[in-house]
Amino acid sequence: MLALAVAVKLTAPRSGSELSAGPDLGPIPAAGLTVGARTLAPSGIAGLDTIWLWSEGGTRVPVAVTEAVRAWDQLRAGLIAGAPSAEAFVPAVTIGAVGAKAGQGGPIVELSEPFAGRVLARAAGKVWSISPGAAGAWLSTAFGSENSPLMVVPATAFDRARLESPAKTIGLAQTQGQWMLEAPVATRADDGYCVEMLRRIASIPAEREVRGSEAGAPASGAPALMLVLGSALPDGSRLEQSIEITTAADRQGQEYFAVARAERVSAEGTRAEAWSPRTVTIARARIERLSAEPADYLPATPVRALAGDVRSVRWGETEFVRAGENWSADGKAAAIDRAEALKEIVELATRVAAGAKAVGTDVPASAVSMMLRDATGATMGELRVWASGSDETPTVSIAAGPARWIWPAERARVLRKQLETP
């Protein structure tokens, strides 16, 4: 569940002789700002305190509140460091507080267009000369638009994800802090890899906005890739953000058209637009950093546990019980070779990355079924193990869910012999 908050620490302006000529605008108003015909204000969505929305007409564009605060503090510092100016002032942007009534208080600050290496700002009834960089975010139409991430919720807030290509679908869900693969099969996923993929998706920026006649281009092709991230909200609804990537936007194929959407999904499944769709281009390099290969999302070992946690292994029809380093079945000690093979299975299944993984490998009928259980009898992992290769270069493979691990040849000889022994 999202529990997002933003704490902004502002440095108090200097006093006395240290104070610069310009006035201090104070912290950004909690209710938001009017910027010309646009409004920048909190999203109003419970649990999404880190998101503000640019609104103009029926269009709403999300922006991280940290970006708004950073731009405001930049303007605030620039004005404090400004110098009085007697030049003629022609306002280009007027910034006021949301909720201020007409004729009461007036604008907080007005800005001119940049000229001759400076910007004029009118605040507290006077005109000040400030650096263009201090006012740049408020004068640029790109603020909260071009070059901003398409998904403004932090990657750590998402608990579900889906990557769909024409040939494959990856479905991920987080349960009790553990990422699980839901599609193409249900099995445990590699936490670190899932977190990294979510971070890459959530940080994809727009290269440029697509407007005018070009805006219909993304709809002209079938989706080449659909990215969907979901997160729970405090009221029981969910926020679902998606990026639908379609056709190449240039002849070189370095940018692709994409449409970013955000919807609130109620507990009953009703969908409502959270903010306006954005039609943009994104860099091909960003897409190539994403994976739709199920094998990439699997952990390096079939069973996530310490070797000492495995207390029994059901090998075919026989249950082997472990006591320390000794193995027994039906009250009788296991043969040395079989005990050594069990030790290898437990070690390689729980601690050692056993080599390359491959998805879709057919498991032969000769594969031996093995169930690893803990002290309570709970199943820790279900494996299918089989031998192949020659005596000189033996191979032992293990399948768990859609993945296959291959044991190194130098460690496979004992296992191979035991697997071929009834």
Order of alpha helices (4+ residues) and beta strands (2+ residues): beta-beta-beta-beta-alpha-beta-beta-beta-beta-beta-alpha-beta-beta-beta-beta-alpha-beta-beta-beta-beta-beta-alpha-beta-beta-beta-beta-alpha-beta-beta-beta-beta-alpha
